[in-house]
Amino acid sequence: ETLHSQFGGVFLYTFEPKQASRFKEIKGYIEKELERLMQEGSTDKELERYKKISEVDFLRVFESASSIANMVEHEFFPSRSLDSFFLSLDRRRALSQDGLREFIKHYLRPTLPY
């Protein structure tokens, strides 16, 4: 199974600065961080934080009837199985530094601004 089949296609990073006057400064910081990830990869601490946030996001689905209904609509009805929903969490929990490096190499590449 490829990373693409596990994680999908296009990934976007967005931000909304509280102070528009600092836009260039913040954009520069983000670009430096993305460059660092492409060159050095993530730290173990960053990877663990991602895993914890993913698990919390997964559990939040069960907080309300509407989010459960949304999950069922998007996960159960197309496949008639919730396996992909639970496998998604398992994949995120199992993500290793090597897997993350492969993901970054494949997806995190500079694009031309338009």
C-alpha positions as CSV (number, residue, x, y, z in Angstrom):
1,E,0.0,0.0,0.0
2,T,1.4,3.4,-1.0
3,L,1.4,6.6,1.1
4,H,-0.9,8.1,-1.6
5,S,-3.5,5.5,-1.1
6,Q,-3.3,6.0,2.7
7,F,-3.3,9.7,2.9
8,G,-4.9,11.0,-0.3
9,G,-3.9,13.7,-2.8
10,V,-3.4,17.4,-2.2
11,F,-2.4,18.8,1.1
12,L,-2.7,22.5,1.9
13,Y,-1.2,24.5,4.7
14,T,-3.1,27.6,5.5
15,F,-2.7,30.4,8.1
16,E,-4.5,33.5,9.0
17,P,-2.3,36.0,10.7
18,K,-3.9,38.1,13.5
19,Q,-1.9,41.1,12.2
20,A,-1.9,41.5,8.4
21,S,1.2,43.7,8.7
22,R,3.2,40.6,9.7
23,F,2.1,38.4,6.8
24,K,5.5,38.4,5.1
25,E,7.3,37.6,8.4
26,I,4.9,34.7,9.1
27,K,5.1,33.4,5.5
28,G,8.9,33.4,5.8
29,Y,8.7,31.4,9.0
30,I,6.4,28.8,7.4
31,E,8.6,28.5,4.4
32,K,11.7,28.0,6.6
33,E,9.9,25.3,8.5
34,L,8.8,23.5,5.3
35,E,12.3,23.7,4.0
36,R,13.6,22.2,7.3
37,L,11.1,19.4,7.0
38,M,12.2,18.7,3.4
39,Q,15.9,18.7,4.4
40,E,15.9,17.2,7.9
41,G,12.6,15.5,8.4
42,S,10.6,15.8,11.6
43,T,11.8,15.3,15.1
44,D,10.6,12.4,17.2
45,K,8.7,14.9,19.4
46,E,6.9,16.4,16.3
47,L,5.9,12.9,15.1
48,E,4.6,11.9,18.5
49,R,2.6,15.2,18.7
50,Y,1.1,14.4,15.3
51,K,0.1,11.0,16.5
52,K,-1.5,12.3,19.7
53,I,-3.4,15.1,17.8
54,S,-4.6,12.5,15.3
55,E,-6.0,10.3,18.0
56,V,-7.8,13.2,19.7
57,D,-9.3,14.2,16.4
58,F,-10.4,10.6,15.8
59,L,-12.1,10.5,19.2
60,R,-13.8,13.8,18.7
61,V,-15.9,12.2,16.0
62,F,-17.8,10.4,18.8
63,E,-18.7,13.7,20.7
64,S,-21.8,14.5,18.7
65,A,-24.5,12.8,16.7
66,S,-23.9,15.0,13.7
67,S,-20.2,14.1,13.6
68,I,-21.0,10.4,13.9
69,A,-23.5,10.8,11.1
70,N,-20.9,12.6,9.0
71,M,-18.4,9.8,9.6
72,V,-21.0,7.1,8.7
73,E,-22.0,9.0,5.5
74,H,-18.4,9.4,4.3
75,E,-16.9,6.1,5.6
76,F,-19.7,3.5,5.8
77,F,-22.0,4.2,2.9
78,P,-19.4,4.2,0.1
79,S,-17.8,0.9,1.2
80,R,-20.5,-0.6,3.6
81,S,-17.7,-1.0,6.1
82,L,-16.1,1.2,8.8
83,D,-12.8,-0.6,8.4
84,S,-11.2,2.3,6.5
85,F,-12.2,4.7,9.3
86,F,-10.5,2.6,12.0
87,L,-7.6,1.7,9.7
88,S,-6.9,5.4,9.2
89,L,-6.2,5.8,12.9
90,D,-4.1,2.6,12.9
91,R,-2.0,3.9,10.1
92,R,-1.4,7.2,11.8
93,R,-0.5,5.5,15.0
94,A,2.0,3.3,13.2
95,L,3.6,6.1,11.2
96,S,7.4,5.9,11.6
97,Q,10.1,8.4,10.9
98,D,11.0,6.5,7.7
99,G,7.3,6.6,6.6
100,L,7.1,10.3,7.3
101,R,10.4,10.9,5.4
102,E,8.8,9.1,2.4
103,F,5.7,11.1,2.7
104,I,7.6,14.4,2.9
105,K,9.7,13.5,0.0
106,H,6.7,12.6,-2.1
107,Y,4.3,15.4,-1.1
108,L,6.2,18.3,0.4
109,R,7.8,20.0,-2.6
110,P,7.8,23.6,-3.5
111,T,5.2,25.0,-5.9
112,L,5.2,28.1,-7.9
113,P,3.0,30.8,-6.5
114,Y,0.2,32.0,-8.7
